[in-house]
Amino acid sequence: MLALVSPPGAVAAAQGGSEMEVLTTTLPVGASAPTLEALQRSGAGWKAALAVRDKDTAAGQLPREAVLPAGSGLRKASRPSGMSDEMAGRVPLAATYPEPSRSMTKDECWKGLQEGRLFAVKSRYAMCAGMQFVQTWAHRGRPVGQSTFRLLVIETVPKKADRTIRVQYLFSDFRKSGTTKTSGLKVNTDGDVKMWPGSARKRYGGSVPPTLSFDQLKNKPEYKHTVLVEAGQGTGRDDVVNMAYEPFVQLSFPAPYVSPDTERVSVGLLVGRWDAAGYLFNKTGGGNPKKKGGAALPLVPTLPYSSKAGAPERAVALHLKDAHTKPGVTKPVNANKRVPGFDLNRPLHRLQHDARRYKANRSAAVATCVRYWGPNYATSVPGVPHECDEYPFASTYEGAAQSTYEPAKPKDNFSARPLPKTDNGAAGNILKVFMDRNRILDGYEGRAELDAYLVSIS
């Protein structure tokens, strides 16, 4: 059962007071906590000084960019994750899209979690969460010692044709000052996993960190845990299984110290997904049906297009830029046009399983090109063959025929324009490779959102 707990943070002293007590503060990795010296200078108000901190941790939350089943009941972080240039669509391209990264170093995670960010995302195959724990040791109501440590939890899908998801636990920055008893401070780490569908069987490998003292953990700070779900256990055409993986830390303190802060503390919810989609790589599993398909992290990636001189997709990028920033100059005419795909609240969704709807999207776009540029738009520029380019793409649920299939959606909320065939082909190739290499699924199963992506223009 997946437990959702809020971080204890800086909690008031135990009722009645104790001669020896420990207060624990939980903070984002990049936040700063009051030092022991600063607390001691605060005099009787040191507990109030301890409470002045960033209260927003990832406890019990998903990354803001996560896509999980609508009925999961899990909440998302309010602030964006730290995003790599690759994931945020800031990578300059040639004529294709690069293979996404499948590893993440401790330094990359640390950098991504600065400025109070709760999650860091490098790619659809690498992300992390983290938290720092600060213990203030008090004697007769005065702070006399302080100990701190940090935990980074890095999740990756290391291999393209392997359904294994790896979770690394990396403890670091063990520090102490003043009077403490860290040899008796026990750190218990565990992880809760919830699956959709709940009947999917998972196989674990490696281990989560065992219960160790602060001092023992400092000497052995790194652990690896793996989760594998075999194909054939998911839902829908693409055999989809979703996961939320929640690491927890629980502290216990040596006698005679007492503490109000001994419950499990959630470090945040990491996400994973398995599928066996027949239109993505590893369709056969090398002949083993249980190994076909692959794993990814269901986080919204961004498709990068460049409008810079010399970019092979430049004409398409300029078209998309107009559709987004100057919809009034695009066709068809629609005074209320507001195309999706440029922010998390209105992403794009891949259309793969409905060939008829794809053709309807193309037909609506072509009809617009004919209406405004004439039936000979493809040959209107001598020596430069043109094609009818459309945005949102025909391969999305948001394409030109969306209102035909979803009457509640606005009509003519798209743009079509004749563009050079070479630019259109280059952009189409980037789009195809982007979706394949990021393992982007058909966006919906019925009305339930399964996957999504964004677009950026540089």
Buried (B, 14 or more C-beta within 10 A) or exposed (E): EBEBBBBBBBBEBBEEEBEBBBBBBBBBBBBEBBEBEEBBEBEEEBBEBBBEBEBBBBBBBBBBBBBBBEEBEBEBBEBBBBBBEBBBBEBEBEEBBEEBBBBBEBEBBBBBBEEBBBBBBBBBBBBBBBBBBBBBBBBEEEBBBBBBBBBBBBBBBBBBEBBBBBBBBBBBBBEBBBBBBBEBBBBBBBBBBBBBEEEBEBEEEEEBBEEBBBBBBBEEBEBBBBBBBBBEBBBBBBBBBBBBBBBBBBBBBBEEBBBBBBEBBBBBBBBBBBBBBEBBEBEEBEEEEBBBBBBBBBBBBBBBBBBEEEBBBBBBBBBBBBBBEEBEEBBBEBEEBEBBBBEEEEBBBBBBBBEEBBEBBBBBBBBBBBEBBEEEBBEEEEEEEBBBBBBBBBBBBBBBBBBBBEEEEEBBBBBBBBBBBBBBBBBBBBBEBBBEBBBBBBBBBEEEBBBBBBBBBB
